[in-house]
Amino acid sequence: MSGRAPAADRRGADAGTARRHPRRRWRDDLTGWGFIGPAMIIVLGLSIFPAGWALLLSLQKWNGFSQARFIGGDNYSDLMSDAEFWDAVTHTGLYVALFVPASVLLGLFLAVALNRNIRFIGIYRTAIFVPFVASAAATGILATYLFSPQYGLANNLLRSAGLPAQGWLEDPSQAMLVIAIMSLWGEAAFTTVIYLAALQDVPPDLLEAARIDGANRWQTFWRVVWPELGPVTVFVTIWQTIGALQLFDLVFTTTRGGPLDATKTIVYFLWEKAFKTLQFGYGSAAAYVLFAATLIITVGMVIYSRKSNVEAF
């Protein structure tokens, strides 16, 4: 009994203190909101308001100068019959198919290679991440230099090997492949870092048990390590897919949608309609179609991963 009394007294004292100081709690809450309030207002102002305005614009016909005219869903119906829009959808789909699997596989390969206790490993890991922080303008300039049909390093290497030079960014059949390669050069570092963190989080007991059972490195990776990386794989796949659907900056700094519109993506299409031809409503409609497609793909992948018992979210 004597051991319980002090605890009961303390609980009673705490309750009494809470009752006696409602102003202090109110002041603490107000202080917290005072810290997060300005940032929340800025975030909401820069996200919800533009999104709502874009939705309203997608239902209007407006060139930025004259009076906006409400036309309902005409912009969306026009998009569904616009051959140029569907070409942009095809180009975006091709880029996603080229970039996403390659970025995931390359990131996994590099993470496994860097998950070692070797000399200068910190330098190697830093070097891998450097392209990720490079600007799109720098990446575009590098791509233009490397893949120039006249003086590019890629064609110089082909000529020195006795092989024919390629058109690269000036060839409609090769331009999207070049953009995917340059995106891979910059974005694979992201998947590498995520996979590297996941590899270092694999319980050492599992690896030791596999070695005791006689599993070699390959068997240990596929039977022990790879299942542990399932949620991370789902996450990076969804993340890279969303980024690939929004490709714009590298196209803008290299081909401007060419040659012959072969690299015109959905985002470049809506940018061109909104800011070059001043069809703000039509461009906003394209943006919301892209948003709907991204949402459907993301939700579908999350549902599939949960049904497969591989939850990343």
C-alpha positions, 0 to 999 in steps of 0.5 A, a space after each residue: 500500500 505504501 508503494 502505491 500511494 506516492 504514484 497515486 498522489 503524483 497522478 492526482 497532482 498532475 491532474 490538478 496541475 492540468 486543471 489549474 493551468 488551462 491557460 498554459 496549455 492554450 498558450 502552448 498550443 497557440 505557440 505551436 500554431 504560431 510556428 507552423 502557421 506561416 509555413 502551412 499558409 505558404 504551402 497551402 497557398 502554393 499548392 491548393 490555390 493553384 490546383 483549384 485555379 487550374 481546375 477552374 481554368 480547365 473548364 474555361 477558354 481563356 488566352 490570358 487577356 480577354 474575358 474568360 468564357 466557361 465551356 464546361 468539359 469541351 477542353 477535355 473532349 477536345 483532348 480526347 480527339 487531339 492527335 498531337 496530345 496522343 502522340 505526347 502520351 505515346 512519347 511519355 509512355 515510351 520514356 517511362 518504359 525505358 527509364 523506370 525499369 532501367 533506373 530501378 535495376 541500375 540503382 539496385 546494382 550500384 547499391 549492391 556494389 557500394 554496400 561493401 567495406 572497401 577503401 575510399 567507399 565514401 568517395 565512391 558513394 559521393 561520386 555516384 550521388 553528384 549527378 543527382 544534384 546537377 541541374 537539368 540545364 547542366 545535364 542538357 548541356 552535357 547531353 548536347 555535347 556528348 550526343 552531337 552528330 557533328 562533334 559529340 564524344 559518342 560519335 567520335 568513339 564510334 568513328 574511332 571504332 570504325 562504326 557509322 555515326 548516329 543522329 542521336 538527338 537529331 534522329 526522331 527514332 533515337 532522341 527519346 532513347 538519348 534523353 532516357 540515358 541522360 535521365 538515367 545518368 542523373 536519377 539512378 543515384 536516387 534509387 542507389 541511395 534508397 537501396 543502399 539504405 535498405 541493404 544496410 538495414 537487412 538484419 545481419 542475423 538473416 545473412 548469417 543464418 543463410 551462410 550457416 545453411 550453406 547458401 552462396 552469395 547469389 542464393 543469399 541475395 535472391 532468397 534472403 536479401 531481395 524479399 527484404 527489399 520488396 517494399 523499397 522496390 515498390 516505393 522507388 518504382 512508384 516514385 520514378 514513374 511519377 517523375 517520368 510522367 512529369 518529364 519536362 526540364 531535360 526535353 526543354 534544355 535539349 530538343 524542345 520537343 523535337 526532332 519532328 515532335 519525337 520527344 514532346 511529352 505530356 508536360 511539354 505539350 501542356 506547357 506549349 499550349 498554355 504558355 506559347 499558344 496561350 490556351 490556358 484552359 486547354 493546357 490546364 485540362 491536359 494537366 488534370 488528365 496527367 494528374 488523373 493518370 498519375 493518381 490511377 497508376 499510383 493507386 493501382 501499384 499500391 493496391 497491387 503491392 498490398 495484395 502481394 503482401 509487399 507494402 511500401 506505404 
